Amino acid sequence: MYDLADRERKEVSPDLPEYIEEYNIKFFTEEMGEEVRERFSLETHLTKALEKEEFSLCFQPIVNIRENSVEAVEALLRWENAILGFIPPDKFI
């Protein structure tokens, strides 16, 4: 088995890069694994979120400070899951 640590120590065969390219080998780090698990969990919960009514719509006023008036209203979608807690929009949109 080829270990990334071996590659960093230069203890691998000199023809390894060609072998990797020829067989389309990809390396998978623990960080990548955590990202995949997190994304899978999020997607799993997201598929049920609408039917469980976990989404809420919030309205945020856009205020003109000079005129001291509300110019417009912005609609914001929020998701709160019983297991994952509050999920920020940049994670699920």
PDB file of N, CA, C and O in Angstrom:
ATOM      1  N   MET A   1       0.842  -1.179   0.000  1.00  0.00           N
ATOM      2  CA  MET A   1       0.000   0.000   0.000  1.00  0.00           C
ATOM      3  C   MET A   1       0.884   1.238   0.000  1.00  0.00           C
ATOM      4  O   MET A   1       1.887   1.288   0.712  1.00  0.00           O
ATOM      5  N   TYR A   2       0.526   2.210  -0.775  1.00  0.00           N
ATOM      6  CA  TYR A   2       1.276   3.454  -0.887  1.00  0.00           C
ATOM      7  C   TYR A   2       0.772   4.457   0.131  1.00  0.00           C
ATOM      8  O   TYR A   2      -0.418   4.768   0.165  1.00  0.00           O
ATOM      9  N   ASP A   3       1.650   4.952   0.942  1.00  0.00           N
ATOM     10  CA  ASP A   3       1.300   5.907   1.987  1.00  0.00           C
ATOM     11  C   ASP A   3       1.827   7.276   1.588  1.00  0.00           C
ATOM     12  O   ASP A   3       2.927   7.387   1.046  1.00  0.00           O
ATOM     13  N   LEU A   4       1.055   8.309   1.853  1.00  0.00           N
ATOM     14  CA  LEU A   4       1.464   9.666   1.527  1.00  0.00           C
ATOM     15  C   LEU A   4       2.755  10.029   2.239  1.00  0.00           C
ATOM     16  O   LEU A   4       3.568  10.782   1.703  1.00  0.00           O
ATOM     17  N   ALA A   5       2.949   9.507   3.432  1.00  0.00           N
ATOM     18  CA  ALA A   5       4.181   9.782   4.172  1.00  0.00           C
ATOM     19  C   ALA A   5       5.386   9.240   3.416  1.00  0.00           C
ATOM     20  O   ALA A   5       6.451   9.856   3.432  1.00  0.00           O
ATOM     21  N   ASP A   6       5.232   8.080   2.745  1.00  0.00           N
ATOM     22  CA  ASP A   6       6.311   7.530   1.935  1.00  0.00           C
ATOM     23  C   ASP A   6       6.690   8.488   0.817  1.00  0.00           C
ATOM     24  O   ASP A   6       7.867   8.694   0.522  1.00  0.00           O
ATOM     25  N   ARG A   7       5.676   9.064   0.209  1.00  0.00           N
ATOM     26  CA  ARG A   7       5.914   9.998  -0.897  1.00  0.00           C
ATOM     27  C   ARG A   7       6.711  11.198  -0.414  1.00  0.00           C
ATOM     28  O   ARG A   7       7.625  11.662  -1.096  1.00  0.00           O
ATOM     29  N   GLU A   8       6.362  11.697   0.763  1.00  0.00           N
ATOM     30  CA  GLU A   8       7.061  12.856   1.300  1.00  0.00           C
ATOM     31  C   GLU A   8       8.505  12.510   1.656  1.00  0.00           C
ATOM     32  O   GLU A   8       9.377  13.376   1.588  1.00  0.00           O
ATOM     33  N   ARG A   9       8.769  11.268   2.031  1.00  0.00           N
ATOM     34  CA  ARG A   9      10.132  10.846   2.373  1.00  0.00           C
ATOM     35  C   ARG A   9      10.910  10.413   1.134  1.00  0.00           C
ATOM     36  O   ARG A   9      12.080  10.044   1.237  1.00  0.00           O
ATOM     37  N   LYS A  10      10.285  10.455  -0.015  1.00  0.00           N
ATOM     38  CA  LYS A  10      10.916  10.064  -1.279  1.00  0.00           C
ATOM     39  C   LYS A  10      11.373   8.608  -1.273  1.00  0.00           C
ATOM     40  O   LYS A  10      12.384   8.264  -1.886  1.00  0.00           O
ATOM     41  N   GLU A  11      10.611   7.746  -0.567  1.00  0.00           N
ATOM     42  CA  GLU A  11      10.954   6.334  -0.483  1.00  0.00           C
ATOM     43  C   GLU A  11      10.132   5.493  -1.445  1.00  0.00           C
ATOM     44  O   GLU A  11       9.916   4.306  -1.201  1.00  0.00           O
ATOM     45  N   VAL A  12       9.677   6.086  -2.524  1.00  0.00           N
ATOM     46  CA  VAL A  12       8.839   5.348  -3.470  1.00  0.00           C
ATOM     47  C   VAL A  12       9.565   5.204  -4.794  1.00  0.00           C
ATOM     48  O   VAL A  12      10.586   5.840  -5.051  1.00  0.00           O
ATOM     49  N   SER A  13       9.012   4.364  -5.600  1.00  0.00           N
ATOM     50  CA  SER A  13       9.589   4.101  -6.907  1.00  0.00           C
ATOM     51  C   SER A  13       9.571   5.356  -7.770  1.00  0.00           C
ATOM     52  O   SER A  13       8.602   6.114  -7.726  1.00  0.00           O
ATOM     53  N   PRO A  14      10.629   5.594  -8.560  1.00  0.00           N
ATOM     54  CA  PRO A  14      10.656   6.791  -9.407  1.00  0.00           C
ATOM     55  C   PRO A  14       9.584   6.778 -10.503  1.00  0.00           C
ATOM     56  O   PRO A  14       9.232   7.835 -11.027  1.00  0.00           O
ATOM     57  N   ASP A  15       9.064   5.599 -10.857  1.00  0.00           N
ATOM     58  CA  ASP A  15       8.037   5.538 -11.895  1.00  0.00           C
ATOM     59  C   ASP A  15       6.621   5.628 -11.323  1.00  0.00           C
ATOM     60  O   ASP A  15       5.649   5.453 -12.056  1.00  0.00           O
ATOM     61  N   LEU A  16       6.499   5.894 -10.043  1.00  0.00           N
ATOM     62  CA  LEU A  16       5.186   5.979  -9.411  1.00  0.00           C
ATOM     63  C   LEU A  16       4.285   7.047 -10.028  1.00  0.00           C
ATOM     64  O   LEU A  16       3.104   6.769 -10.239  1.00  0.00           O
ATOM     65  N   PRO A  17       4.772   8.251 -10.328  1.00  0.00           N
ATOM     66  CA  PRO A  17       3.876   9.250 -10.936  1.00  0.00           C
ATOM     67  C   PRO A  17       3.210   8.771 -12.223  1.00  0.00           C
ATOM     68  O   PRO A  17       2.032   9.046 -12.452  1.00  0.00           O
ATOM     69  N   GLU A  18       3.963   8.053 -13.068  1.00  0.00           N
ATOM     70  CA  GLU A  18       3.378   7.530 -14.308  1.00  0.00           C
ATOM     71  C   GLU A  18       2.323   6.464 -14.003  1.00  0.00           C
ATOM     72  O   GLU A  18       1.278   6.412 -14.651  1.00  0.00           O
ATOM     73  N   TYR A  19       2.604   5.623 -13.018  1.00  0.00           N
ATOM     74  CA  TYR A  19       1.662   4.581 -12.611  1.00  0.00           C
ATOM     75  C   TYR A  19       0.374   5.212 -12.092  1.00  0.00           C
ATOM     76  O   TYR A  19      -0.725   4.773 -12.431  1.00  0.00           O
ATOM     77  N   ILE A  20       0.521   6.242 -11.269  1.00  0.00           N
ATOM     78  CA  ILE A  20      -0.640   6.940 -10.711  1.00  0.00           C
ATOM     79  C   ILE A  20      -1.482   7.538 -11.829  1.00  0.00           C
ATOM     80  O   ILE A  20      -2.707   7.423 -11.814  1.00  0.00           O
ATOM     81  N   GLU A  21      -0.837   8.170 -12.789  1.00  0.00           N
ATOM     82  CA  GLU A  21      -1.568   8.790 -13.893  1.00  0.00           C
ATOM     83  C   GLU A  21      -2.232   7.744 -14.774  1.00  0.00           C
ATOM     84  O   GLU A  21      -3.389   7.905 -15.161  1.00  0.00           O
ATOM     85  N   GLU A  22      -1.520   6.687 -15.091  1.00  0.00           N
ATOM     86  CA  GLU A  22      -2.046   5.640 -15.976  1.00  0.00           C
ATOM     87  C   GLU A  22      -3.294   4.976 -15.388  1.00  0.00           C
ATOM     88  O   GLU A  22      -4.248   4.709 -16.118  1.00  0.00           O
ATOM     89  N   TYR A  23      -3.298   4.712 -14.100  1.00  0.00           N
ATOM     90  CA  TYR A  23      -4.413   4.011 -13.464  1.00  0.00           C
ATOM     91  C   TYR A  23      -5.385   4.942 -12.751  1.00  0.00           C
ATOM     92  O   TYR A  23      -6.276   4.492 -12.031  1.00  0.00           O
ATOM     93  N   ASN A  24      -5.207   6.235 -12.958  1.00  0.00           N
ATOM     94  CA  ASN A  24      -6.111   7.250 -12.398  1.00  0.00           C
ATOM     95  C   ASN A  24      -6.303   7.071 -10.885  1.00  0.00           C
ATOM     96  O   ASN A  24      -7.427   7.054 -10.384  1.00  0.00           O
ATOM     97  N   ILE A  25      -5.195   6.941 -10.187  1.00  0.00           N
ATOM     98  CA  ILE A  25      -5.222   6.750  -8.738  1.00  0.00           C
ATOM     99  C   ILE A  25      -5.392   8.098  -8.050  1.00  0.00           C
ATOM    100  O   ILE A  25      -4.745   9.081  -8.411  1.00  0.00           O
ATOM    101  N   LYS A  26      -6.270   8.128  -7.057  1.00  0.00           N
ATOM    102  CA  LYS A  26      -6.510   9.332  -6.270  1.00  0.00           C
ATOM    103  C   LYS A  26      -6.138   9.046  -4.817  1.00  0.00           C
ATOM    104  O   LYS A  26      -6.289   7.918  -4.346  1.00  0.00           O
ATOM    105  N   PHE A  27      -5.659  10.052  -4.118  1.00  0.00           N
ATOM    106  CA  PHE A  27      -5.315   9.907  -2.711  1.00  0.00           C
ATOM    107  C   PHE A  27      -6.410  10.527  -1.866  1.00  0.00           C
ATOM    108  O   PHE A  27      -6.957  11.578  -2.199  1.00  0.00           O
ATOM    109  N   PHE A  28      -6.715   9.866  -0.786  1.00  0.00           N
ATOM    110  CA  PHE A  28      -7.815  10.269   0.060  1.00  0.00           C
ATOM    111  C   PHE A  28      -7.273  10.530   1.454  1.00  0.00           C
ATOM    112  O   PHE A  28      -6.810   9.607   2.124  1.00  0.00           O
ATOM    113  N   THR A  29      -7.326  11.777   1.892  1.00  0.00           N
ATOM    114  CA  THR A  29      -6.827  12.120   3.221  1.00  0.00           C
ATOM    115  C   THR A  29      -7.957  12.034   4.239  1.00  0.00           C
ATOM    116  O   THR A  29      -9.131  11.978   3.874  1.00  0.00           O
ATOM    117  N   GLU A  30      -7.596  12.024   5.502  1.00  0.00           N
ATOM    118  CA  GLU A  30      -8.593  11.990   6.573  1.00  0.00           C
ATOM    119  C   GLU A  30      -9.465  13.242   6.527  1.00  0.00           C
ATOM    120  O   GLU A  30     -10.667  13.172   6.784  1.00  0.00           O
ATOM    121  N   GLU A  31      -8.862  14.387   6.200  1.00  0.00           N
ATOM    122  CA  GLU A  31      -9.631  15.627   6.086  1.00  0.00           C
ATOM    123  C   GLU A  31     -10.685  15.517   4.990  1.00  0.00           C
ATOM    124  O   GLU A  31     -11.816  15.973   5.159  1.00  0.00           O
ATOM    125  N   MET A  32     -10.309  14.912   3.871  1.00  0.00           N
ATOM    126  CA  MET A  32     -11.261  14.724   2.786  1.00  0.00           C
ATOM    127  C   MET A  32     -12.385  13.796   3.230  1.00  0.00           C
ATOM    128  O   MET A  32     -13.546  14.017   2.885  1.00  0.00           O
ATOM    129  N   GLY A  33     -12.052  12.771   3.983  1.00  0.00           N
ATOM    130  CA  GLY A  33     -13.051  11.831   4.482  1.00  0.00           C
ATOM    131  C   GLY A  33     -14.048  12.525   5.394  1.00  0.00           C
ATOM    132  O   GLY A  33     -15.249  12.265   5.319  1.00  0.00           O
ATOM    133  N   GLU A  34     -13.561  13.400   6.247  1.00  0.00           N
ATOM    134  CA  GLU A  34     -14.438  14.144   7.152  1.00  0.00           C
ATOM    135  C   GLU A  34     -15.373  15.050   6.358  1.00  0.00           C
ATOM    136  O   GLU A  34     -16.553  15.164   6.690  1.00  0.00           O
ATOM    137  N   GLU A  35     -14.858  15.696   5.310  1.00  0.00           N
ATOM    138  CA  GLU A  35     -15.694  16.555   4.460  1.00  0.00           C
ATOM    139  C   GLU A  35     -16.791  15.742   3.789  1.00  0.00           C
ATOM    140  O   GLU A  35     -17.936  16.189   3.712  1.00  0.00           O
ATOM    141  N   VAL A  36     -16.453  14.561   3.308  1.00  0.00           N
ATOM    142  CA  VAL A  36     -17.435  13.695   2.642  1.00  0.00           C
ATOM    143  C   VAL A  36     -18.508  13.258   3.633  1.00  0.00           C
ATOM    144  O   VAL A  36     -19.696  13.295   3.314  1.00  0.00           O
ATOM    145  N   ARG A  37     -18.098  12.843   4.836  1.00  0.00           N
ATOM    146  CA  ARG A  37     -19.074  12.422   5.850  1.00  0.00           C
ATOM    147  C   ARG A  37     -20.001  13.571   6.235  1.00  0.00           C
ATOM    148  O   ARG A  37     -21.208  13.382   6.388  1.00  0.00           O
ATOM    149  N   GLU A  38     -19.425  14.764   6.389  1.00  0.00           N
ATOM    150  CA  GLU A  38     -20.224  15.931   6.762  1.00  0.00           C
ATOM    151  C   GLU A  38     -21.229  16.276   5.661  1.00  0.00           C
ATOM    152  O   GLU A  38     -22.395  16.557   5.937  1.00  0.00           O
ATOM    153  N   ARG A  39     -20.767  16.251   4.428  1.00  0.00           N
ATOM    154  CA  ARG A  39     -21.655  16.569   3.302  1.00  0.00           C
ATOM    155  C   ARG A  39     -22.763  15.520   3.161  1.00  0.00           C
ATOM    156  O   ARG A  39     -23.918  15.866   2.914  1.00  0.00           O
ATOM    157  N   PHE A  40     -22.416  14.258   3.314  1.00  0.00           N
ATOM    158  CA  PHE A  40     -23.408  13.189   3.209  1.00  0.00           C
ATOM    159  C   PHE A  40     -24.468  13.344   4.298  1.00  0.00           C
ATOM    160  O   PHE A  40     -25.661  13.205   4.029  1.00  0.00           O
ATOM    161  N   SER A  41     -24.038  13.629   5.520  1.00  0.00           N
ATOM    162  CA  SER A  41     -24.974  13.827   6.626  1.00  0.00           C
ATOM    163  C   SER A  41     -25.901  15.002   6.335  1.00  0.00           C
ATOM    164  O   SER A  41     -27.111  14.918   6.547  1.00  0.00           O
ATOM    165  N   LEU A  42     -25.332  16.079   5.855  1.00  0.00           N
ATOM    166  CA  LEU A  42     -26.117  17.271   5.539  1.00  0.00           C
ATOM    167  C   LEU A  42     -27.150  16.970   4.451  1.00  0.00           C
ATOM    168  O   LEU A  42     -28.315  17.350   4.570  1.00  0.00           O
ATOM    169  N   GLU A  43     -26.718  16.290   3.398  1.00  0.00           N
ATOM    170  CA  GLU A  43     -27.633  15.955   2.299  1.00  0.00           C
ATOM    171  C   GLU A  43     -28.741  15.011   2.764  1.00  0.00           C
ATOM    172  O   GLU A  43     -29.887  15.143   2.336  1.00  0.00           O
ATOM    173  N   THR A  44     -28.407  14.070   3.628  1.00  0.00           N
ATOM    174  CA  THR A  44     -29.399  13.132   4.154  1.00  0.00           C
ATOM    175  C   THR A  44     -30.476  13.878   4.935  1.00  0.00           C
ATOM    176  O   THR A  44     -31.669  13.640   4.743  1.00  0.00           O
ATOM    177  N   HIS A  45     -30.050  14.779   5.813  1.00  0.00           N
ATOM    178  CA  HIS A  45     -31.007  15.553   6.601  1.00  0.00           C
ATOM    179  C   HIS A  45     -31.777  16.549   5.733  1.00  0.00           C
ATOM    180  O   HIS A  45     -32.953  16.819   5.978  1.00  0.00           O
ATOM    181  N   LEU A  46     -31.111  17.082   4.733  1.00  0.00           N
ATOM    182  CA  LEU A  46     -31.743  18.067   3.853  1.00  0.00           C
ATOM    183  C   LEU A  46     -32.917  17.462   3.084  1.00  0.00           C
ATOM    184  O   LEU A  46     -33.917  18.139   2.843  1.00  0.00           O
ATOM    185  N   THR A  47     -32.801  16.200   2.701  1.00  0.00           N
ATOM    186  CA  THR A  47     -33.888  15.562   1.949  1.00  0.00           C
ATOM    187  C   THR A  47     -35.167  15.455   2.768  1.00  0.00           C
ATOM    188  O   THR A  47     -36.256  15.413   2.197  1.00  0.00           O
ATOM    189  N   LYS A  48     -35.060  15.410   4.091  1.00  0.00           N
ATOM    190  CA  LYS A  48     -36.229  15.288   4.969  1.00  0.00           C
ATOM    191  C   LYS A  48     -36.639  16.620   5.604  1.00  0.00           C
ATOM    192  O   LYS A  48     -37.695  16.706   6.231  1.00  0.00           O
ATOM    193  N   ALA A  49     -35.813  17.655   5.447  1.00  0.00           N
ATOM    194  CA  ALA A  49     -36.043  18.927   6.143  1.00  0.00           C
ATOM    195  C   ALA A  49     -37.368  19.582   5.778  1.00  0.00           C
ATOM    196  O   ALA A  49     -38.048  20.114   6.656  1.00  0.00           O
ATOM    197  N   LEU A  50     -37.741  19.558   4.529  1.00  0.00           N
ATOM    198  CA  LEU A  50     -38.989  20.198   4.106  1.00  0.00           C
ATOM    199  C   LEU A  50     -40.199  19.476   4.699  1.00  0.00           C
ATOM    200  O   LEU A  50     -41.126  20.114   5.198  1.00  0.00           O
ATOM    201  N   GLU A  51     -40.184  18.164   4.644  1.00  0.00           N
ATOM    202  CA  GLU A  51     -41.326  17.403   5.170  1.00  0.00           C
ATOM    203  C   GLU A  51     -41.407  17.496   6.701  1.00  0.00           C
ATOM    204  O   GLU A  51     -42.490  17.358   7.270  1.00  0.00           O
ATOM    205  N   LYS A  52     -40.280  17.725   7.364  1.00  0.00           N
ATOM    206  CA  LYS A  52     -40.273  17.897   8.827  1.00  0.00           C
ATOM    207  C   LYS A  52     -40.485  19.356   9.236  1.00  0.00           C
ATOM    208  O   LYS A  52     -40.464  19.688  10.422  1.00  0.00           O
ATOM    209  N   GLU A  53     -40.687  20.212   8.250  1.00  0.00           N
ATOM    210  CA  GLU A  53     -40.922  21.646   8.470  1.00  0.00           C
ATOM    211  C   GLU A  53     -39.810  22.291   9.299  1.00  0.00           C
ATOM    212  O   GLU A  53     -40.064  23.005  10.269  1.00  0.00           O
ATOM    213  N   GLU A  54     -38.582  22.020   8.889  1.00  0.00           N
ATOM    214  CA  GLU A  54     -37.421  22.563   9.595  1.00  0.00           C
ATOM    215  C   GLU A  54     -36.963  23.917   9.040  1.00  0.00           C
ATOM    216  O   GLU A  54     -36.081  24.560   9.609  1.00  0.00           O
ATOM    217  N   PHE A  55     -37.557  24.336   7.946  1.00  0.00           N
ATOM    218  CA  PHE A  55     -37.186  25.621   7.354  1.00  0.00           C
ATOM    219  C   PHE A  55     -38.086  26.725   7.892  1.00  0.00           C
ATOM    220  O   PHE A  55     -39.265  26.511   8.172  1.00  0.00           O
ATOM    221  N   SER A  56     -37.513  27.884   8.025  1.00  0.00           N
ATOM    222  CA  SER A  56     -38.310  29.051   8.379  1.00  0.00           C
ATOM    223  C   SER A  56     -37.865  30.220   7.499  1.00  0.00           C
ATOM    224  O   SER A  56     -36.721  30.292   7.050  1.00  0.00           O
ATOM    225  N   LEU A  57     -38.797  31.114   7.276  1.00  0.00           N
ATOM    226  CA  LEU A  57     -38.528  32.287   6.463  1.00  0.00           C
ATOM    227  C   LEU A  57     -38.501  33.503   7.379  1.00  0.00           C
ATOM    228  O   LEU A  57     -39.445  33.751   8.129  1.00  0.00           O
ATOM    229  N   CYS A  58     -37.426  34.245   7.311  1.00  0.00           N
ATOM    230  CA  CYS A  58     -37.274  35.450   8.128  1.00  0.00           C
ATOM    231  C   CYS A  58     -37.199  36.655   7.194  1.00  0.00           C
ATOM    232  O   CYS A  58     -36.654  36.576   6.093  1.00  0.00           O
ATOM    233  N   PHE A  59     -37.744  37.742   7.646  1.00  0.00           N
ATOM    234  CA  PHE A  59     -37.701  38.967   6.851  1.00  0.00           C
ATOM    235  C   PHE A  59     -36.842  39.991   7.570  1.00  0.00           C
ATOM    236  O   PHE A  59     -37.026  40.262   8.757  1.00  0.00           O
ATOM    237  N   GLN A  60     -35.909  40.547   6.832  1.00  0.00           N
ATOM    238  CA  GLN A  60     -34.992  41.533   7.387  1.00  0.00           C
ATOM    239  C   GLN A  60     -35.190  42.860   6.664  1.00  0.00           C
ATOM    240  O   GLN A  60     -35.059  42.927   5.442  1.00  0.00           O
ATOM    241  N   PRO A  61     -35.501  43.899   7.400  1.00  0.00           N
ATOM    242  CA  PRO A  61     -35.702  45.202   6.746  1.00  0.00           C
ATOM    243  C   PRO A  61     -34.379  45.802   6.277  1.00  0.00           C
ATOM    244  O   PRO A  61     -33.339  45.641   6.915  1.00  0.00           O
ATOM    245  N   ILE A  62     -34.450  46.488   5.161  1.00  0.00           N
ATOM    246  CA  ILE A  62     -33.306  47.258   4.674  1.00  0.00           C
ATOM    247  C   ILE A  62     -33.661  48.711   4.949  1.00  0.00           C
ATOM    248  O   ILE A  62     -34.586  49.271   4.360  1.00  0.00           O
ATOM    249  N   VAL A  63     -32.903  49.300   5.855  1.00  0.00           N
ATOM    250  CA  VAL A  63     -33.243  50.617   6.385  1.00  0.00           C
ATOM    251  C   VAL A  63     -32.353  51.700   5.771  1.00  0.00           C
ATOM    252  O   VAL A  63     -31.139  51.538   5.645  1.00  0.00           O
ATOM    253  N   ASN A  64     -32.991  52.797   5.397  1.00  0.00           N
ATOM    254  CA  ASN A  64     -32.278  54.000   4.949  1.00  0.00           C
ATOM    255  C   ASN A  64     -32.064  54.847   6.203  1.00  0.00           C
ATOM    256  O   ASN A  64     -33.006  55.431   6.739  1.00  0.00           O
ATOM    257  N   ILE A  65     -30.832  54.905   6.656  1.00  0.00           N
ATOM    258  CA  ILE A  65     -30.532  55.607   7.903  1.00  0.00           C
ATOM    259  C   ILE A  65     -30.769  57.112   7.774  1.00  0.00           C
ATOM    260  O   ILE A  65     -31.245  57.759   8.706  1.00  0.00           O
ATOM    261  N   ARG A  66     -30.431  57.654   6.612  1.00  0.00           N
ATOM    262  CA  ARG A  66     -30.610  59.100   6.414  1.00  0.00           C
ATOM    263  C   ARG A  66     -32.082  59.512   6.492  1.00  0.00           C
ATOM    264  O   ARG A  66     -32.431  60.540   7.071  1.00  0.00           O
ATOM    265  N   GLU A  67     -32.922  58.686   5.898  1.00  0.00           N
ATOM    266  CA  GLU A  67     -34.360  58.998   5.863  1.00  0.00           C
ATOM    267  C   GLU A  67     -35.119  58.383   7.042  1.00  0.00           C
ATOM    268  O   GLU A  67     -36.289  58.693   7.267  1.00  0.00           O
ATOM    269  N   ASN A  68     -34.442  57.512   7.787  1.00  0.00           N
ATOM    270  CA  ASN A  68     -35.065  56.801   8.898  1.00  0.00           C
ATOM    271  C   ASN A  68     -36.328  56.066   8.450  1.00  0.00           C
ATOM    272  O   ASN A  68     -37.396  56.172   9.053  1.00  0.00           O
ATOM    273  N   SER A  69     -36.144  55.301   7.341  1.00  0.00           N
ATOM    274  CA  SER A  69     -37.296  54.579   6.798  1.00  0.00           C
ATOM    275  C   SER A  69     -36.857  53.214   6.257  1.00  0.00           C
ATOM    276  O   SER A  69     -35.692  53.001   5.924  1.00  0.00           O
ATOM    277  N   VAL A  70     -37.808  52.321   6.181  1.00  0.00           N
ATOM    278  CA  VAL A  70     -37.556  51.006   5.600  1.00  0.00           C
ATOM    279  C   VAL A  70     -37.696  51.132   4.093  1.00  0.00           C
ATOM    280  O   VAL A  70     -38.748  51.516   3.582  1.00  0.00           O
ATOM    281  N   GLU A  71     -36.619  50.803   3.392  1.00  0.00           N
ATOM    282  CA  GLU A  71     -36.589  50.913   1.929  1.00  0.00           C
ATOM    283  C   GLU A  71     -37.095  49.637   1.252  1.00  0.00           C
ATOM    284  O   GLU A  71     -37.766  49.682   0.220  1.00  0.00           O
ATOM    285  N   ALA A  72     -36.755  48.501   1.861  1.00  0.00           N
ATOM    286  CA  ALA A  72     -37.115  47.211   1.269  1.00  0.00           C
ATOM    287  C   ALA A  72     -37.048  46.149   2.365  1.00  0.00           C
ATOM    288  O   ALA A  72     -36.689  46.422   3.510  1.00  0.00           O
ATOM    289  N   VAL A  73     -37.402  44.947   1.976  1.00  0.00           N
ATOM    290  CA  VAL A  73     -37.335  43.821   2.902  1.00  0.00           C
ATOM    291  C   VAL A  73     -36.633  42.671   2.185  1.00  0.00           C
ATOM    292  O   VAL A  73     -36.907  42.382   1.020  1.00  0.00           O
ATOM    293  N   GLU A  74     -35.726  42.027   2.906  1.00  0.00           N
ATOM    294  CA  GLU A  74     -34.983  40.899   2.370  1.00  0.00           C
ATOM    295  C   GLU A  74     -35.526  39.621   3.013  1.00  0.00           C
ATOM    296  O   GLU A  74     -35.684  39.563   4.233  1.00  0.00           O
ATOM    297  N   ALA A  75     -35.812  38.598   2.202  1.00  0.00           N
ATOM    298  CA  ALA A  75     -36.288  37.315   2.722  1.00  0.00           C
ATOM    299  C   ALA A  75     -35.097  36.383   2.912  1.00  0.00           C
ATOM    300  O   ALA A  75     -34.282  36.210   2.006  1.00  0.00           O
ATOM    301  N   LEU A  76     -35.004  35.788   4.091  1.00  0.00           N
ATOM    302  CA  LEU A  76     -33.894  34.906   4.433  1.00  0.00           C
ATOM    303  C   LEU A  76     -34.426  33.530   4.824  1.00  0.00           C
ATOM    304  O   LEU A  76     -35.314  33.420   5.669  1.00  0.00           O
ATOM    305  N   LEU A  77     -33.884  32.488   4.209  1.00  0.00           N
ATOM    306  CA  LEU A  77     -34.279  31.123   4.546  1.00  0.00           C
ATOM    307  C   LEU A  77     -33.363  30.600   5.644  1.00  0.00           C
ATOM    308  O   LEU A  77     -32.140  30.698   5.535  1.00  0.00           O
ATOM    309  N   ARG A  78     -33.946  30.048   6.698  1.00  0.00           N
ATOM    310  CA  ARG A  78     -33.189  29.484   7.820  1.00  0.00           C
ATOM    311  C   ARG A  78     -33.558  28.020   7.978  1.00  0.00           C
ATOM    312  O   ARG A  78     -34.699  27.622   7.742  1.00  0.00           O
ATOM    313  N   TRP A  79     -32.560  27.213   8.388  1.00  0.00           N
ATOM    314  CA  TRP A  79     -32.789  25.791   8.590  1.00  0.00           C
ATOM    315  C   TRP A  79     -32.244  25.404   9.957  1.00  0.00           C
ATOM    316  O   TRP A  79     -31.068  25.611  10.256  1.00  0.00           O
ATOM    317  N   GLU A  80     -33.118  24.841  10.780  1.00  0.00           N
ATOM    318  CA  GLU A  80     -32.695  24.332  12.080  1.00  0.00           C
ATOM    319  C   GLU A  80     -33.116  22.881  12.190  1.00  0.00           C
ATOM    320  O   GLU A  80     -34.303  22.556  12.147  1.00  0.00           O
ATOM    321  N   ASN A  81     -32.127  22.016  12.333  1.00  0.00           N
ATOM    322  CA  ASN A  81     -32.330  20.577  12.404  1.00  0.00           C
ATOM    323  C   ASN A  81     -32.182  20.126  13.849  1.00  0.00           C
ATOM    324  O   ASN A  81     -31.327  20.634  14.575  1.00  0.00           O
ATOM    325  N   ALA A  82     -33.012  19.171  14.274  1.00  0.00           N
ATOM    326  CA  ALA A  82     -32.988  18.694  15.658  1.00  0.00           C
ATOM    327  C   ALA A  82     -31.646  18.061  16.030  1.00  0.00           C
ATOM    328  O   ALA A  82     -31.229  18.133  17.186  1.00  0.00           O
ATOM    329  N   ILE A  83     -30.978  17.453  15.075  1.00  0.00           N
ATOM    330  CA  ILE A  83     -29.705  16.772  15.354  1.00  0.00           C
ATOM    331  C   ILE A  83     -28.509  17.681  15.060  1.00  0.00           C
ATOM    332  O   ILE A  83     -27.585  17.782  15.867  1.00  0.00           O
ATOM    333  N   LEU A  84     -28.535  18.334  13.912  1.00  0.00           N
ATOM    334  CA  LEU A  84     -27.398  19.150  13.485  1.00  0.00           C
ATOM    335  C   LEU A  84     -27.426  20.572  14.030  1.00  0.00           C
ATOM    336  O   LEU A  84     -26.416  21.275  13.996  1.00  0.00           O
ATOM    337  N   GLY A  85     -28.574  20.990  14.528  1.00  0.00           N
ATOM    338  CA  GLY A  85     -28.701  22.357  15.022  1.00  0.00           C
ATOM    339  C   GLY A  85     -28.938  23.337  13.874  1.00  0.00           C
ATOM    340  O   GLY A  85     -29.470  22.971  12.826  1.00  0.00           O
ATOM    341  N   PHE A  86     -28.534  24.583  14.091  1.00  0.00           N
ATOM    342  CA  PHE A  86     -28.694  25.607  13.059  1.00  0.00           C
ATOM    343  C   PHE A  86     -27.659  25.397  11.958  1.00  0.00           C
ATOM    344  O   PHE A  86     -26.461  25.303  12.226  1.00  0.00           O
ATOM    345  N   ILE A  87     -28.135  25.324  10.723  1.00  0.00           N
ATOM    346  CA  ILE A  87     -27.241  25.156   9.575  1.00  0.00           C
ATOM    347  C   ILE A  87     -27.235  26.477   8.803  1.00  0.00           C
ATOM    348  O   ILE A  87     -28.282  26.921   8.332  1.00  0.00           O
ATOM    349  N   PRO A  88     -26.073  27.102   8.670  1.00  0.00           N
ATOM    350  CA  PRO A  88     -26.007  28.378   7.956  1.00  0.00           C
ATOM    351  C   PRO A  88     -26.326  28.198   6.468  1.00  0.00           C
ATOM    352  O   PRO A  88     -26.054  27.144   5.893  1.00  0.00           O
ATOM    353  N   PRO A  89     -26.904  29.234   5.850  1.00  0.00           N
ATOM    354  CA  PRO A  89     -27.290  29.143   4.437  1.00  0.00           C
ATOM    355  C   PRO A  89     -26.142  28.758   3.499  1.00  0.00           C
ATOM    356  O   PRO A  89     -26.366  28.061   2.510  1.00  0.00           O
ATOM    357  N   ASP A  90     -24.924  29.200   3.795  1.00  0.00           N
ATOM    358  CA  ASP A  90     -23.817  28.865   2.889  1.00  0.00           C
ATOM    359  C   ASP A  90     -23.494  27.371   2.879  1.00  0.00           C
ATOM    360  O   ASP A  90     -22.754  26.908   2.011  1.00  0.00           O
ATOM    361  N   LYS A  91     -24.039  26.615   3.832  1.00  0.00           N
ATOM    362  CA  LYS A  91     -23.822  25.169   3.857  1.00  0.00           C
ATOM    363  C   LYS A  91     -24.862  24.402   3.059  1.00  0.00           C
ATOM    364  O   LYS A  91     -24.572  23.317   2.554  1.00  0.00           O
ATOM    365  N   PHE A  92     -26.092  24.954   2.933  1.00  0.00           N
ATOM    366  CA  PHE A  92     -27.143  24.166   2.262  1.00  0.00           C
ATOM    367  C   PHE A  92     -27.673  24.808   0.989  1.00  0.00           C
ATOM    368  O   PHE A  92     -28.472  24.187   0.288  1.00  0.00           O
ATOM    369  N   ILE A  93     -27.262  26.012   0.671  1.00  0.00           N
ATOM    370  CA  ILE A  93     -27.742  26.633  -0.580  1.00  0.00           C
ATOM    371  C   ILE A  93     -26.672  26.472  -1.640  1.00  0.00           C
ATOM    372  O   ILE A  93     -26.854  26.917  -2.773  1.00  0.00           O
TER     373      ILE A  93
END
